[in-house]
């Protein structure tokens, strides 16, 4: 069960968010598949990881993109 207190925004499947830059990967957009406890699952939409599945921590989410 998801603890929504640990999610920086009220997220739902299908939303697009901006993920903070890390290592050599620049800030990029990401489509949320599921919201888990402490992280989300989904796929990168832009940048060098476009098309790749990921599980970024909630702290990596900078903002939600209006769609």
C-alpha distance (Angstrom), angle and dihedral (degrees) to the residues before:
residue distance angle dihedral
X1 . . .
X2 3.80 . .
X3 3.79 119.7 .
X4 3.81 100.6 -144.3
X5 3.81 90.7 -164.8
X6 3.81 87.3 74.0
X7 3.83 93.3 53.0
X8 3.82 113.3 88.7
X9 3.81 92.1 -148.2
X10 3.78 133.1 19.8
X11 3.80 96.7 -95.7
X12 3.78 129.7 -172.2
X13 3.77 134.2 -176.8
X14 3.80 113.2 -77.1
X15 3.80 97.2 28.7
X16 3.78 120.1 129.4
X17 3.79 119.0 -133.4
X18 3.78 137.0 177.9
X19 3.80 115.1 -114.8
X20 3.81 118.6 -152.4
X21 3.79 120.4 -113.7
X22 3.81 115.9 -94.3
X23 3.80 135.0 177.7
X24 3.83 104.1 -24.4
X25 3.82 94.1 -26.6
X26 3.82 115.9 104.3
X27 3.80 125.3 -139.8
X28 3.81 107.9 -70.8
X29 3.79 144.7 172.0
X30 3.79 121.1 -100.0
X31 3.81 133.8 -171.0
X32 3.80 114.3 -134.9
X33 3.81 116.4 -132.1
X34 3.82 99.6 171.7
X35 3.79 136.9 0.6
X36 3.79 111.7 -134.2
X37 3.81 133.3 177.6
X38 3.81 103.8 -71.7
X39 3.81 98.5 -8.1
X40 3.78 145.6 40.7
X41 3.79 130.2 -130.5
X42 3.76 125.1 -140.1
X43 3.77 146.1 96.2
X44 3.80 134.4 -66.4
X45 3.80 111.9 -115.2
X46 3.81 100.3 -171.0
X47 3.78 139.9 24.4
X48 3.79 130.0 36.3
X49 3.80 92.0 -41.3
X50 3.84 94.8 53.3
X51 3.79 109.1 146.6
X52 3.80 93.7 16.7
X53 3.81 122.7 124.3
X54 3.80 115.4 -122.6
X55 3.78 145.2 172.5
X56 3.82 106.6 -149.9
X57 3.80 119.7 -175.6
X58 3.79 116.0 -110.0
X59 3.81 89.8 -111.9
X60 3.82 88.6 65.5
X61 3.83 92.6 62.8
X62 3.79 109.7 98.7
X63 3.80 100.2 177.8
X64 3.79 145.8 -27.1
X65 3.81 117.5 -102.6
X66 3.79 116.1 -136.5
X67 3.80 110.6 -120.0
